[in-house]
Amino acid sequence: MSTSETPEKTEAMKADIDRLNSWTGLGGLPGDGPVTALDPLTGGAQNLLFTLRRADATELVLRRPGRHLKPGASDAFRRESRVLSALAGTDVPHPRLHASVLDDSVLGAPFSVLEKIDGFMPRGQLPGRYAEDPEWRRAVAFALVDGAAKLAAVDVHALGLADLGRPEGWLERQTPKYLKMLRGYREHADYRENESRHVDPVADWLVAHTPQTGATGIVHGDLQFANVMFAHDAPRLAAIVDWEMASLGDPLLDLAWILTAWREKGDPPGSDPQVQPWDGMPGRAELVAHYGESTGRDVSGFRWYQVLACFRLAALLEGSYARSLAGTMNRRMGEGLHAYAGWLWAKARQEMDGAS
């Protein structure tokens, strides 16, 4: 038993295996024979991930909410399952959805069974050739942006996803939505004392410079290193994962979200790259130009989207910090996220100053 597995968790997984082997949908999954193991996987932030192994050694991925269900737990799975089903047959790199159960009839919670991707999630030290060859890092950076471009090109009407969200006024709603969230954190005195002085100026700038119109497409909503997988054998984007925040909006935000994790000379100090080594990575401007060429999109106003991405991500991180101050989250983790939010506020101001 690993240090992360308690007797209670082990018993829960055994019970889940028994339930899966009684599930009529098991016969429709790849592989043969009963489920023999559910091995926990790292990488899920809000949900639990397991390698589901069948008797013939076929491996799949089972994804489900945590053991303590929250209201509306099935909503995220319903959204993800719908999007993944629609993306089947497109050139968007994604894990194939083999099955989804949106009620609690089998495991006591909704769950999905997905293709197991042969790849790795790029966080921290890169492995193998990625660590050794800067050309691999450069190539996979463009592949990541190509993944966002392919998603932006998807015809939502042809795939039956035209009602996935409310694209009308989407750009205009973004800043007020996250500013309201940030103002809510001010109810906590310690947060008020430590809130960045950039919050309101960045929000005012975003509102004043909101583009009149934007393209409509699928927005992944959290396209970053933690939600993609790279292939082991080539500098290739193997899959974009974790689609539960997908909606309709302006896909250019996905590119901006990717680039909040980018680091280059001239950036504010205080934040290291999320993957190492970093040398060889192309700069933001080169990637934005590549996206524009791939999509045919006018990217001359991209700076606004970069500021919005910094604002939106910082707002989410500050929420974790506020929870840590309230004692509902690890304090040290909350302070680390607050520090990262501080870098995002500084980057947003830098982009704003560059626009003037």
N, C-alpha and C positions, 0 to 999 in steps of 0.2 A: 504494500500500500504506500503511495507517495505521500509526502508531507502535506499535500493539499487535499488528500482524500480522507474524510472522516468515515467511521463505520456507518453513519447515517447516509452519507453520499453514496457509499458503496452499495448499501441496501437499496437505495432509490434507483440506482442504475440497473441493478439486477431486476428490480420490479419493472423498470421500463423495457428491458430486454424481453421479459415474459409477455408484456403487453404487445410489443411489436411483433412477436412471434404468433400472437393470436389475431393480429390485424389482417383483415382481408386484403388490404392494399399491398402487403408485402410481396405477393406473387407478381405484381406489376413492376417491381423494381429490378434493376440490373442485378445479375448474379443468381445464385442458386443456394437453396438450403436456408436454415434458420439464421437469425442474428446470433452471433456468438460473442460479440463484444461491443461496448460503447466506450471508446477511449476519449477522455477530455482533450480538447484542443485549446491552445491559447489564441488570443486575437479577438474574441468577442467582448465588447465593452458592455452592452446592454443585455445581451442574450448569451445563452450557453451553446457551445459548439462541441460536437463529438464526431470522431471517426466511427461510423457504423460498419462493422465487419460481418460478412456473411460466411457460411460454412465453406464456400469455395474460394475464400480469400478476397472476394470482391470488396472494395472499400468505397463507401459513400460518406457524405457529410450530413449529419442531422443537426438542425438548428432549432432551438426552442427558447422560450423566455426563461427567466430565473425561476427557482422553485417557489418563490413567494410572488404570486401573480398580482399584477397591478390592473386596475380597471382599464378596459380597452386593449388588453395585451394582444388580442387577435388582429387589431387594426394594422399594425406594422407588418404582420405576416401576410395579411390579405393584400396589402399594397405591394409588398415585395414579390409575392407569388404572381400577382397580375402582371407586373412589369417584366419579370423574368420569362413568363409564358409568352408575352408579346414579343420579346427580343429574340426568341428562338428563330433561327434562320437568318438573322441580321449579321452584319460583320462586327457588331459591338462585342468585344471580349467579355464573356460573362459565364458563370457556372450554369450548366443545364439544370433546370428544375425537373426532378423526376416525380415528385409528389408533394402535395401540401394538404394538411388537415387543419382547418381553421376553427375547429371547436375543441372541446376537451374530452371527446368520446374515446380517444385511444390512450393518450398519455396524461390526461388531466390538464392539458394545456395545448394550445396550437403548436404545430411544428411543421417543418419542411424538410424534405430529403433532396439533397443537391449532389451534383457531380463533384467528385473530389479532384481539385485542380492539381496538376503536377507543377508546383512552383513554390515560391516563398514570399512572405510578406516583408517588404524592405524596411526594416527598422534597425537602427544602430549600425553595427559593423556589417558591411556587405560581404557575402560569401564568394569564394572561388574567383572566377574570372572577373566578376564585377569589382572585386577589391583590387585586382591586379592590373586591369586594363582600362585606362580612362576613356578609350573609344567605346567600350561597352557602356560605360555610365552615360556618355553623351548620347549614344544610340537609344538607350532605354528612356532617357528623358523625352526625346522626340516621340518615342512610341507611346509614352504616357499621354502626351498632348494629342497624339493621333487618336487615342481611345476616346478622349473628350470630344474631339472633332467628329468621330463616327457617331457618337451618341447624339450630338447636336443635329446631325443630318437625318436622323430617324423621322419618318413621316408618322406623326402621332395619329392622324386620321386613318391612315391605311392600317395601322396596328390596333385600332379601336381604343386608343388612349386619350382621345380628345377631351374626356371628362375627368382626367386624372387630377386636375387642379383648376385654379381660376387664373388664367394668364392675363386677363384684362386688369390693368392697373397693378400688375405684379411688382414692377420696379418701384412704383410710388409707395407701395405698402411696406417695402423692406425696412427702410430706416425707422419709421414710426413704430413698427412692430418690435424691433430690438431696442429702441430707445425706451419704450415702455417697460421692457424687461429690466433694463439697467436702472431705471428710476425706482423700480420695485425693490431692488437690492438696497437702496438708500434707507430703507426702514431700519436697517441694522447700523447702529452708531459706528462700530469699528469699520464697517465697509465705507461709510460716508467719509471717515477720516482718511482712508487709504485709496479712495477712488481717484483715478487719473484725471488730471485737469483737462485732458484732451476730449473727454466724452462729449460734452455739449458742442464745442467748436467743430468736431468731426461730423456730428449729426447735422448741425446747421449747414455745413458745406455740402453734405450729401443731398439734403433736401433742395438746396439752392441750385444744384447742378445735375439733378436727376434727368437722364435722357428722356426725350419726348416719346420715343418708341424703342422697342427692343424686339429681337427675334423671339419666337415662341418655339419651345421644344422641351424635351425631357431634361430636367435638371436632376442630377444624381443627389445633390444636396450635401454630400460629405466626401467629395472626391479628393483623396489625400493618400499618402504613403500607407497609412494604416488600413486602407480599404481597397488596396490593389495587390495583385500577386504578379511577380516577375518569373519568367521561365528560368530553369536552371541551366539549360543547354545553349541559350542564345539570348542576346539583349532584346527581349521581347516582352510585351505586356501580355501575360497569360490570362488574366481576368480582372474585371472590376467586380468587387463584392460588396455586400451590405447595402441593399437597395431600399431599405425601409423608409428612407426620407425622400424618395423620388417623387417629383411633382412636375407640374408644368410651369415654365417660367422662361427666363432668358438664360440659355446655356452658357453664355459668356461668363456667368458667375462661377461655373465649374472650373473654367480655366484659371480665374482669379483665385479660387480656393486652393487649387494645386500650388499656385505660385506664392501663397502665404508661407509655404514651407521652404521656399527658395532662399538662398543666401548668396550675396555677391558683394564685391567691393563697393563701399559707399553706403551700405545699409547701416542702420543704427546698431550700436554695439549691444552685447548682452544676450545673444541667442545664437547657438551653434546649429549647424545643419542636423537634420534628423537622421541622416544616413552618413556613413563614413566609409571610404574617403569621399571627399566632395570634388576634388579637382577633376577637371574634364567635363563637368556639367555646363551646358550652355547657359547663357544669361537669360533673364526674363524677356528682354526685348526680342531676342532671337526666337524664343518659343512663341511669343505673341504673334510675331510676323509669320511664323510657320503655321500657326492656327488659322490666321487670316487667309493664307494661301490655300490651305486645305479645305476651308469651308466657304471661301468667297465672301466672308464676312468683313465688313468695315471695322477695323479694330483701332481706329484713330482715337476713339473715346475710351479706350480700355482703362485708363487711369482711374476713372470713376468706379469701375467695377473692382479694381484692386483695393481702393479705399473701402468700398462696401464690404468686400470679403474680410478685410482686417477688422472692420467695425463689428460685423456679424460674428466672427469667430471670437473676438475679444469679449463680446457680450455673453456668449455661451460659457467661456472660461471664467468670467467674473461671477457667473451663477454658481459654479462649483466653489469658487473662493467664498462667496457669501454663505453657502451651505456649510463650509468648513468652519466659518466663524460662528455659525449657529450650532455647531457640534454634531451635525448630521453627516459629516464627511471628514476623512482624515485631515488634520490641520496642516501637516507638512505638505501633503499633496496639493491641498488648496492653495497654499502659499506659492508653490512652484508654478501652478497654473496662472496665478495672479501675476507672477513675474513675467511669464510668457505673454499674457495679455498686455502688460506694460510695453513689451517690445512691439506688439501689434499696434498699439496706440501711437507709438513713436513712428512706426513705418507709415501709418495712415497720414500722419501730419507731414512726413517727408514727401509722400506722393502729392498731397494737397499743395504743398509749397512748390513742387515741381510743375504744377499745372498753371501757376500764376505767372 
